[in-house]
């Protein structure tokens, strides 16, 4: 465990804060800790100047396979809600990541589906809160019918924890428009371990089924009830050591995500300037800016913290005459199963016609009546504490920013220098004008061409924020800021800088709340065709050691499968109990 001491000063008093971290890539961790410090300052609403930033790192860097002991051993467990799904559905799952019996400090979980060729065809990131999350993968409409390999892990767990750090399971995806392809493979074997749930454990009344099952030694209980399918209990072993027999590269730099998602990139230049500052801005419903300098290998790490939902990024430098030579590195685990591992073939015949019809009917009713509900998350405030703010509709609008600032913003000077328009901010604490120009920003994106900024027509700009003092992003100092925010978060029509690189990059998925019951379920005419009757997590037994839960049956009759995942308190093993329920 490492300690970072941060010294902050406001007027005449100094604060010292100790932040505990786990060893990792040194430069990345400096940025993470400084970013964490910036968030602490913002939360306390302090306008501060950094007096001294002293970092003491205990241990050797970078962290690689040889120094695993410095990083947390993580155990990833998952319960897949609907392992047999149709395309255009959500593949729901309950994820838990633990370290030494407690919640993992990791803040991001990675989920992906691999096809039989080892290609990742669906992948996404979700935010871990106290080591847990109910997440999903959206199954695209063009995904072929087949069995797929689901993998779930954190950024470091495959390298540190091996088999326990990578959850793997087979899932069956059916696309009614793309029939399954029959390929040579091992014979599919069904090995059902489900036993009928005894009638004494079930009490059905008033369209509600109540269940009470003795599970005295069970903890961390989650359960799901699905309509039985031809693909329940596929008899395919997932032997981790045989699937991934090659040793993982011991020189891989491991960077745990303790504050949020880390975006890694690499410069392709032959000569690496480790002092050059790179600006990454991420854009979606909001926009935020991050900066970093490359290490000797040309690697850059941008720690995004609490900023999660975005669709694309823009990376650039202050050198407007040079194109950025940069690529993003995928954060997903790059190991694929050995070629000797084969998924079973997806076999369907005429006897499965009723099963397919029920799944299609359920998908239609789910999408229309009980689709997932978006969990609203408050937008993040502006990244920095401003000195002055202007709503441009409160003033007469001019056709360019130079005139707008000259007329309305006395704390920013507009000057001509070498036939070019420049800006100079007042430094309020020292009552003088900065010699250097401020950082010019539009919707989080820095603009280094002051002439283009000055001539820009602000008709699409909603507001303007001014900072009239030194401020810091990581270890970089800036002499004030002029920030513009557009109405539509589209830069207000400002052209993308010519040297900038536009990159499509999705952030952490938007959280949704799973709904397994109909809103108007008591109406006999309501089209309740659910094939998943209930999904419940974080369950506990009562004082008598019984697991109690209830659910509403759907209009689809037949046999259902109850899967209960729990941890045995005697030996702490993760187990699954399966029961069949005949819903007549």
Secondary structure, DSSP 8 states (H G I E B T S, - for coil): -EEEEEEEEETTEEEEEEEEE----HHHHHHHHHHHHHHHHHHTT---EEEEEEE---S-SS--GGGGGGS---EEEEEES-SEEETTSEEEEEEEEEETTEE-S--EEEEEEE-TTS-EEEEEEEE-BTTEEEEEEE--TT--SEEEEEEEE-TTHHHHTGGGGSEEEEEEEEBTTB-----------B----EE--GGGEEEETTEEEEEEE-TTEEEEEEEEEE--TTTTB-----HHHHT-S---TT------SSS-EEEEEE--SS--TT-EEEEEEESSSEEEEEEE--TT-EEEEE-TT----SEEEEE-S-TTS---EEE---S------TT---------GGGHHHHHHHHHHHHHHHHHS--EE--------SS--SEEEEGGGS---SSHHHHHHHH-TTEEEEEETTEEEEEEEEGGGTEE-SS--EEEETTEEE--HHHHHH--GGGEEEEEEEEEEEEETTEEEEEEEEEEESSSSGGG----TT-EEEE---S---EE---S-TTTT-TTS----SEEEEEEEE---TTSEEEEEE---S--EEEEEEEEEEETTT--EEEEEEEEEE-
